[in-house]
């Protein structure tokens, strides 16, 4: 048709152009103003993949046209003028739903959807804050708990925030188990005679302690990076920071503080055992293994140097433990 305006099409059917109505404030299809109705029509038709296309005929029910077949709507106003109280949407051809009902239904559904998406967050936040406050007040790394299924549902996405702390403590616990081996060996070295016979067991333990320290440093970096990426409201962040400091930062710092002095102590102990073993015929250990006699002056001087380093290592370890206790 020459000069025809492009039509808005729902599916493959035309609904006309965007020309303004000339009927002003006349009530159309139950709406107080034509402008309001026009806006509703455009919004509803856009729900059906509305697009610009050449004008085509719009198939409508017989009850609309009063006869068989279909009729051509010249533009949108033509459609609205014939039956302004109905909008025939492609895909709903089995129903004739008043457009005003569709508009109201769409608005209600949208509000319910938005309400359903956001309503749980305040409750989840409140529950998670209360949980963390209790943990800060009562828990240690030995008594902290993992979340059960009910708590994970209760905290929502905040459960993942707490999982960062849980994962770090699990890794640290594995490290502590590895560090328990030096204690077992140390129990076997309660006197100089035992040290003379078993000093070779110390070197593997020192290597294991180094691996634990390196692994812990990596686990701490990972936890801190994950924490830095969290998006938390201020009230959650303030409590989470306290919990993270208590169950992650503080115990990790304690281990890092004590570890060098502990390794120094084991290194000197290993040197003592090696000296006693290599000079077995030149030294005399007391029956209870609490003292040693070194008659040779050169060996005695070397023994005294080892004892001095042992004393210094012991002071360093005590100072590190005191520093941890003061935190």
ABEGO torsion letter per residue (X at the ends): XBGBBBBBBBEABBAEBABBBAAEABBBGGBABAAAAAAAAAAAAAAAGBBBBBBBBBBBBAAAAGBBEBBBBABAAAAAAABAABBBBBGAAABBBBAAAAAAAAAAAAAAAAAAAAAAAAAAAAAAAAAAAAAAAABBAAABBBBBAAAAAAAEAAAAAAAAAAAAAAAAAAAAAAAAAAAAAAAAAABAAAAAAAAAAAAAAAAAAAAAAAAAAAAAAAAAAAAAABBBBAAAAAAAAAAAAAAAAAAAAAAAAAAAAAAAAAAAAAAAAAAAAAAAAABBBBAAGABBBBABAAAAAAAAAAAAAAAAAAAAAAAAAAAAAAX
